Amino acid sequence: MMLRRLVACLAAGATVVAGLGVRAAFEGAAAKYAGDLLYTVLLYTLVLAAAPRLRPARAAGVALAASWLVELAQLTGIPADLAARSPVARLVLGTTFNAPDLLWYAVGALLCWTVHTTARAAVAHGA
């Protein structure tokens, strides 16, 4: 179980690096939606760091639900108020609701589920 947590933490770090790389290398819609996808990937890795025994489908569901919850919270204006006071809040919570983000969060969750399920099967079959 300790190895699973370590792998999840390393994946979280790699996801943050990927997100920063996307922001540095790209602009516009490509960077924005890649960032949305990676947001859910990061949440997925953090969920698995906290609960390493979760099955991929459940971890993907939790990460997707959390991503959607944050996005829908932007309809209230509370994240925008917090973001005005804190750059960290701005990165974590965003400021403005954007419906297409919901799709890209789902793509991120599906990607995580696919990679995790494939990796588990490979390990189980000794590949």
N, C-alpha and C positions, 0 to 999 in steps of 0.2 A: 504494500500500500504506500510505503514511503517513496518507492520508485515512481509510482503513478503521480503522486503529488509533485515530485521533482520534475517529471516530464511536463506536467501541466504548467508549472511555474516557468520552466524554460520556454514553453510554447507561448505563454503570456508575454514574456519579455521579447520574444521574436515577433510577436504580433504588434507590440508597441513600436519596435524598430521598423517594421514594415509600414505601419501607419505614418510614422514620421517621414519615411522614405517616399511614400506616395505623395504626401503634402509638399515635399521638397522638389519632387521630380515632375509632378503633373499639376495642371490647373483645370478649372471648370468642372463639368459634370463627371468626367472620368475620376478625378480626385475625390469629389464629393461622394459619389456612390461607392467607390472603393473604400472610402473611409467608413461609410455606413456598414458595409459588409464586414469590415475589420472590427468595427465596434462590437458586433455580435460575436465574432470569433473571439475577441478578448473576453467578453462575458462568459463564453463557453469555457475557455481555459480557466477562468477564475472559479466558475462553478465546480469544475473537476478538481481544482486545487483544494477547494473546501470539502468536497464530497467525492473522493476518487472512485468510489464503488458505483456511482450512478451509471446507468446504461446510457449509450449515446443518444437514444431517442429522448430520454427524460432530460438529459443535460441540454440537448438542443432546444427542447420545449421551454425549459427554464430561461435559457439565454434569450430566446426569441420573445418570451413574455416580458422579460425585463426590458429588452430593447423597445418593444412596442409601448410599454408603460411609460418609459422616459419620453418617447416621441409624443404620445398622447398628452402627457403632462404639460408639454409645450403649449397646448391649447389654453392652459390656465394663465399663462404669463408668469407663473412662479419661477420656472427655470430662467427666464429672461431677467427677472429681478435679481436672482442669485448670481447670474453670470455678469451682471453689471458691477458686482462687488468682488468677484473672484475669477481669475483666469482659469483656475482649476474647475470651478463649477461650469464655466463656459465650455470647456473641453468635455466634461463628463455629461452634462445635461443638455447642451445645446441651447438655442434660444427661440427658434421659429419652427413651427410645425410644417412638415413637407410630406404630403401623402406618399410620394414615390419612395421615401425612405423606408416605409413599412415593407415594401417589396424587397428592397435590398437587404434588410435585416433578415427576412425569410431566406434569401439566397445564402447569406452567411451561415445561418443555422443549418440549412440543407448541406452546404459544403462541409461543415464540421461533422455532421452526422455521417456523411459519406466517407470522409477521410478516416474518422475514428472507427467506423464499422469495418472498413476495408483493412485497416491496420490490425484490429483485433482478430479478424479472420486469418490474416497472414501469420500472426503470432501463434494462433491456435493450430494452424496447419504446419508449423515449423518452417515457414518460408523466410 
